[in-house]
Amino acid sequence: RELFATTGIIVCIGVVLFATMSPVPLDQGYSSSIDRLLGVLHRNGVPTWFGYNRLEFSANILMFIPLGFLLALLVPRKAWWLAILACGALSGGIEYTQSVFLTARFATVLDVVANTSGAVIGVVIAVCIRAVVHSRDQKVIRALYGTVQRAEGKSLRRNAGWNEISAVAKTLRRSGR
Protein backbone atom coordinates (compact mmCIF):
# COMPACT_ATOMS: atom_id res chain seq x y z
CA ARG A 1 0.00 0.00 0.00
CA GLU A 2 2.75 2.46 0.91
CA LEU A 3 4.79 1.85 -2.26
CA PHE A 4 1.68 2.20 -4.45
CA ALA A 5 0.59 5.39 -2.69
CA THR A 6 4.06 6.95 -2.66
CA THR A 7 4.64 6.25 -6.35
CA GLY A 8 1.20 7.56 -7.20
CA ILE A 9 1.72 10.71 -5.15
CA ILE A 10 5.01 11.45 -6.90
CA VAL A 11 3.33 11.05 -10.30
CA CYS A 12 0.29 13.13 -9.25
CA ILE A 13 2.41 15.95 -7.86
CA GLY A 14 4.47 15.94 -11.06
CA VAL A 15 1.32 16.25 -13.18
CA VAL A 16 -0.14 18.96 -10.92
CA LEU A 17 3.09 20.96 -10.97
CA PHE A 18 3.40 20.60 -14.74
CA ALA A 19 -0.18 21.79 -15.22
CA THR A 20 0.03 24.67 -12.76
CA MET A 21 3.60 25.91 -12.89
CA SER A 22 4.13 26.31 -16.62
CA PRO A 23 4.84 29.96 -17.45
CA VAL A 24 1.72 30.23 -19.62
CA PRO A 25 -1.73 28.75 -18.97
CA LEU A 26 -2.25 25.31 -20.53
CA ASP A 27 -5.37 26.48 -22.35
CA GLN A 28 -3.60 29.34 -24.13
CA GLY A 29 -3.99 28.85 -27.88
CA TYR A 30 -6.68 26.17 -27.47
CA SER A 31 -9.78 28.35 -27.19
CA SER A 32 -11.30 26.96 -30.41
CA SER A 33 -10.77 23.39 -29.19
CA ILE A 34 -12.30 24.22 -25.82
CA ASP A 35 -15.27 25.87 -27.57
CA ARG A 36 -15.74 22.74 -29.70
CA LEU A 37 -15.58 20.55 -26.59
CA LEU A 38 -18.17 22.69 -24.83
CA GLY A 39 -20.34 22.58 -27.98
CA VAL A 40 -20.22 18.77 -27.96
CA LEU A 41 -21.04 18.70 -24.25
CA HIS A 42 -23.98 21.08 -24.72
CA ARG A 43 -25.35 19.06 -27.65
CA ASN A 44 -25.18 15.92 -25.50
CA GLY A 45 -27.21 17.19 -22.56
CA VAL A 46 -24.79 19.29 -20.51
CA PRO A 47 -26.60 22.56 -19.65
CA THR A 48 -25.49 25.68 -21.48
CA TRP A 49 -24.65 27.43 -18.19
CA PHE A 50 -21.71 24.99 -17.98
CA GLY A 51 -19.16 27.17 -19.74
CA TYR A 52 -15.41 27.69 -19.66
CA ASN A 53 -15.23 28.82 -16.02
CA ARG A 54 -17.13 25.79 -14.77
CA LEU A 55 -15.09 23.50 -17.02
CA GLU A 56 -11.87 24.90 -15.52
CA PHE A 57 -13.30 24.60 -11.98
CA SER A 58 -14.25 20.97 -12.68
CA ALA A 59 -10.80 20.23 -14.10
CA ASN A 60 -9.22 21.61 -10.92
CA ILE A 61 -11.44 19.34 -8.83
CA LEU A 62 -10.58 16.30 -10.95
CA MET A 63 -6.86 17.07 -10.80
CA PHE A 64 -6.77 16.79 -6.99
CA ILE A 65 -9.03 13.74 -6.47
CA PRO A 66 -6.19 11.21 -7.04
CA LEU A 67 -3.81 13.20 -4.85
CA GLY A 68 -6.28 13.30 -1.95
CA PHE A 69 -7.03 9.60 -2.40
CA LEU A 70 -3.38 8.54 -2.40
CA LEU A 71 -2.38 10.78 0.50
CA ALA A 72 -5.27 9.37 2.55
CA LEU A 73 -3.95 5.86 1.84
CA LEU A 74 -0.48 6.87 2.99
CA VAL A 75 -1.31 8.55 6.30
CA PRO A 76 -2.44 6.56 9.34
CA ARG A 77 -6.12 5.60 9.20
CA LYS A 78 -7.27 8.07 11.85
CA ALA A 79 -5.17 10.94 10.45
CA TRP A 80 -7.05 11.21 7.13
CA TRP A 81 -7.57 14.93 7.73
CA LEU A 82 -3.83 15.46 7.19
CA ALA A 83 -4.33 14.57 3.52
CA ILE A 84 -6.90 17.37 3.15
CA LEU A 85 -4.63 19.80 4.97
CA ALA A 86 -1.63 18.86 2.80
CA CYS A 87 -3.58 19.20 -0.45
CA GLY A 88 -5.00 22.56 0.64
CA ALA A 89 -1.50 23.77 1.55
CA LEU A 90 -0.11 22.55 -1.79
CA SER A 91 -2.90 24.33 -3.65
CA GLY A 92 -2.36 27.53 -1.67
CA GLY A 93 1.37 27.34 -2.37
CA ILE A 94 0.73 26.87 -6.07
CA GLU A 95 -1.61 29.85 -6.24
CA TYR A 96 0.82 32.01 -4.26
CA THR A 97 3.68 31.04 -6.58
CA GLN A 98 1.52 31.82 -9.61
CA SER A 99 0.61 35.25 -8.25
CA VAL A 100 4.19 36.20 -7.37
CA PHE A 101 6.34 34.56 -10.04
CA LEU A 102 4.13 33.63 -13.01
CA THR A 103 2.62 36.84 -14.33
CA ALA A 104 0.85 35.14 -17.24
CA ARG A 105 -1.05 32.88 -14.80
CA PHE A 106 -4.13 33.85 -12.81
CA ALA A 107 -4.07 32.92 -9.14
CA THR A 108 -7.53 32.74 -7.56
CA VAL A 109 -9.07 31.62 -4.29
CA LEU A 110 -11.59 29.62 -6.35
CA ASP A 111 -8.75 27.44 -7.61
CA VAL A 112 -7.78 26.64 -4.01
CA VAL A 113 -11.45 25.85 -3.24
CA ALA A 114 -11.73 23.59 -6.31
CA ASN A 115 -8.43 21.81 -5.64
CA THR A 116 -9.24 21.26 -1.98
CA SER A 117 -12.75 20.05 -2.89
CA GLY A 118 -11.17 17.48 -5.20
CA ALA A 119 -8.85 16.40 -2.41
CA VAL A 120 -11.82 15.99 -0.05
CA ILE A 121 -13.58 13.76 -2.59
CA GLY A 122 -10.44 11.63 -2.94
CA VAL A 123 -10.01 11.40 0.84
CA VAL A 124 -13.64 10.37 1.34
CA ILE A 125 -13.25 7.58 -1.22
CA ALA A 126 -10.03 6.37 0.45
CA VAL A 127 -11.55 6.50 3.94
CA CYS A 128 -14.56 4.48 2.75
CA ILE A 129 -12.35 1.87 1.09
CA ARG A 130 -10.12 1.62 4.16
CA ALA A 131 -13.20 1.20 6.39
CA VAL A 132 -14.51 -1.63 4.21
CA VAL A 133 -11.10 -3.36 4.18
CA HIS A 134 -10.71 -2.91 7.95
CA SER A 135 -14.17 -4.39 8.53
CA ARG A 136 -13.33 -7.35 6.29
CA ASP A 137 -10.03 -7.90 8.09
CA GLN A 138 -11.78 -7.87 11.46
CA LYS A 139 -14.23 -10.52 10.21
CA VAL A 140 -11.32 -12.69 9.05
CA ILE A 141 -9.60 -12.30 12.41
CA ARG A 142 -12.80 -13.24 14.26
CA ALA A 143 -13.23 -16.27 11.98
CA LEU A 144 -9.63 -17.34 12.61
CA TYR A 145 -10.12 -16.78 16.32
CA GLY A 146 -13.15 -19.07 16.40
CA THR A 147 -11.46 -21.75 14.28
CA VAL A 148 -8.33 -21.85 16.43
CA GLN A 149 -10.35 -21.87 19.64
CA ARG A 150 -12.36 -24.83 18.44
CA ALA A 151 -9.37 -26.65 16.94
CA GLU A 152 -6.82 -26.31 19.72
CA GLY A 153 -8.53 -24.68 22.63
CA LYS A 154 -6.19 -21.68 22.33
CA SER A 155 -7.42 -18.15 22.75
CA LEU A 156 -6.61 -15.08 20.71
CA ARG A 157 -6.99 -11.58 22.07
CA ARG A 158 -9.87 -9.60 20.55
CA ASN A 159 -7.48 -6.97 19.17
CA ALA A 160 -4.84 -9.41 18.05
CA GLY A 161 -1.61 -8.15 16.57
CA TRP A 162 -0.12 -9.42 13.33
CA ASN A 163 2.24 -11.79 15.17
CA GLU A 164 -0.69 -13.53 16.80
CA ILE A 165 -2.64 -13.62 13.56
CA SER A 166 0.38 -15.03 11.76
CA ALA A 167 0.70 -17.73 14.42
CA VAL A 168 -2.99 -18.57 13.98
CA ALA A 169 -2.56 -18.78 10.21
CA LYS A 170 0.45 -21.12 10.61
CA THR A 171 -1.55 -23.28 12.99
CA LEU A 172 -4.40 -23.48 10.52
CA ARG A 173 -2.06 -24.39 7.66
CA ARG A 174 -0.47 -27.16 9.74
CA SER A 175 -3.86 -28.54 10.70
CA GLY A 176 -5.03 -28.42 7.06
CA ARG A 177 -8.02 -26.12 7.67
matplotlib code that plots the C-alpha trace (Angstrom):
import matplotlib.pyplot as plt

x = [0.0, 2.7, 4.8, 1.7, 0.6, 4.1, 4.6, 1.2, 1.7, 5.0, 3.3, 0.3, 2.4, 4.5, 1.3, -0.1, 3.1, 3.4, -0.2, 0.0, 3.6, 4.1, 4.8, 1.7, -1.7, -2.2, -5.4, -3.6, -4.0, -6.7, -9.8, -11.3, -10.8, -12.3, -15.3, -15.7, -15.6, -18.2, -20.3, -20.2, -21.0, -24.0, -25.4, -25.2, -27.2, -24.8, -26.6, -25.5, -24.6, -21.7, -19.2, -15.4, -15.2, -17.1, -15.1, -11.9, -13.3, -14.3, -10.8, -9.2, -11.4, -10.6, -6.9, -6.8, -9.0, -6.2, -3.8, -6.3, -7.0, -3.4, -2.4, -5.3, -4.0, -0.5, -1.3, -2.4, -6.1, -7.3, -5.2, -7.1, -7.6, -3.8, -4.3, -6.9, -4.6, -1.6, -3.6, -5.0, -1.5, -0.1, -2.9, -2.4, 1.4, 0.7, -1.6, 0.8, 3.7, 1.5, 0.6, 4.2, 6.3, 4.1, 2.6, 0.8, -1.1, -4.1, -4.1, -7.5, -9.1, -11.6, -8.7, -7.8, -11.4, -11.7, -8.4, -9.2, -12.7, -11.2, -8.8, -11.8, -13.6, -10.4, -10.0, -13.6, -13.2, -10.0, -11.5, -14.6, -12.3, -10.1, -13.2, -14.5, -11.1, -10.7, -14.2, -13.3, -10.0, -11.8, -14.2, -11.3, -9.6, -12.8, -13.2, -9.6, -10.1, -13.1, -11.5, -8.3, -10.3, -12.4, -9.4, -6.8, -8.5, -6.2, -7.4, -6.6, -7.0, -9.9, -7.5, -4.8, -1.6, -0.1, 2.2, -0.7, -2.6, 0.4, 0.7, -3.0, -2.6, 0.4, -1.5, -4.4, -2.1, -0.5, -3.9, -5.0, -8.0]
y = [0.0, 2.5, 1.9, 2.2, 5.4, 6.9, 6.2, 7.6, 10.7, 11.4, 11.0, 13.1, 16.0, 15.9, 16.2, 19.0, 21.0, 20.6, 21.8, 24.7, 25.9, 26.3, 30.0, 30.2, 28.7, 25.3, 26.5, 29.3, 28.8, 26.2, 28.4, 27.0, 23.4, 24.2, 25.9, 22.7, 20.5, 22.7, 22.6, 18.8, 18.7, 21.1, 19.1, 15.9, 17.2, 19.3, 22.6, 25.7, 27.4, 25.0, 27.2, 27.7, 28.8, 25.8, 23.5, 24.9, 24.6, 21.0, 20.2, 21.6, 19.3, 16.3, 17.1, 16.8, 13.7, 11.2, 13.2, 13.3, 9.6, 8.5, 10.8, 9.4, 5.9, 6.9, 8.6, 6.6, 5.6, 8.1, 10.9, 11.2, 14.9, 15.5, 14.6, 17.4, 19.8, 18.9, 19.2, 22.6, 23.8, 22.5, 24.3, 27.5, 27.3, 26.9, 29.9, 32.0, 31.0, 31.8, 35.3, 36.2, 34.6, 33.6, 36.8, 35.1, 32.9, 33.9, 32.9, 32.7, 31.6, 29.6, 27.4, 26.6, 25.9, 23.6, 21.8, 21.3, 20.0, 17.5, 16.4, 16.0, 13.8, 11.6, 11.4, 10.4, 7.6, 6.4, 6.5, 4.5, 1.9, 1.6, 1.2, -1.6, -3.4, -2.9, -4.4, -7.3, -7.9, -7.9, -10.5, -12.7, -12.3, -13.2, -16.3, -17.3, -16.8, -19.1, -21.8, -21.8, -21.9, -24.8, -26.6, -26.3, -24.7, -21.7, -18.2, -15.1, -11.6, -9.6, -7.0, -9.4, -8.2, -9.4, -11.8, -13.5, -13.6, -15.0, -17.7, -18.6, -18.8, -21.1, -23.3, -23.5, -24.4, -27.2, -28.5, -28.4, -26.1]
z = [0.0, 0.9, -2.3, -4.5, -2.7, -2.7, -6.4, -7.2, -5.1, -6.9, -10.3, -9.2, -7.9, -11.1, -13.2, -10.9, -11.0, -14.7, -15.2, -12.8, -12.9, -16.6, -17.5, -19.6, -19.0, -20.5, -22.4, -24.1, -27.9, -27.5, -27.2, -30.4, -29.2, -25.8, -27.6, -29.7, -26.6, -24.8, -28.0, -28.0, -24.3, -24.7, -27.7, -25.5, -22.6, -20.5, -19.7, -21.5, -18.2, -18.0, -19.7, -19.7, -16.0, -14.8, -17.0, -15.5, -12.0, -12.7, -14.1, -10.9, -8.8, -10.9, -10.8, -7.0, -6.5, -7.0, -4.8, -1.9, -2.4, -2.4, 0.5, 2.5, 1.8, 3.0, 6.3, 9.3, 9.2, 11.9, 10.4, 7.1, 7.7, 7.2, 3.5, 3.1, 5.0, 2.8, -0.5, 0.6, 1.5, -1.8, -3.7, -1.7, -2.4, -6.1, -6.2, -4.3, -6.6, -9.6, -8.2, -7.4, -10.0, -13.0, -14.3, -17.2, -14.8, -12.8, -9.1, -7.6, -4.3, -6.4, -7.6, -4.0, -3.2, -6.3, -5.6, -2.0, -2.9, -5.2, -2.4, -0.1, -2.6, -2.9, 0.8, 1.3, -1.2, 0.4, 3.9, 2.8, 1.1, 4.2, 6.4, 4.2, 4.2, 7.9, 8.5, 6.3, 8.1, 11.5, 10.2, 9.0, 12.4, 14.3, 12.0, 12.6, 16.3, 16.4, 14.3, 16.4, 19.6, 18.4, 16.9, 19.7, 22.6, 22.3, 22.7, 20.7, 22.1, 20.5, 19.2, 18.0, 16.6, 13.3, 15.2, 16.8, 13.6, 11.8, 14.4, 14.0, 10.2, 10.6, 13.0, 10.5, 7.7, 9.7, 10.7, 7.1, 7.7]

ax = plt.figure().add_subplot(projection="3d")
ax.plot(x, y, z, "-o")
ax.set_aspect("equal")
plt.show()
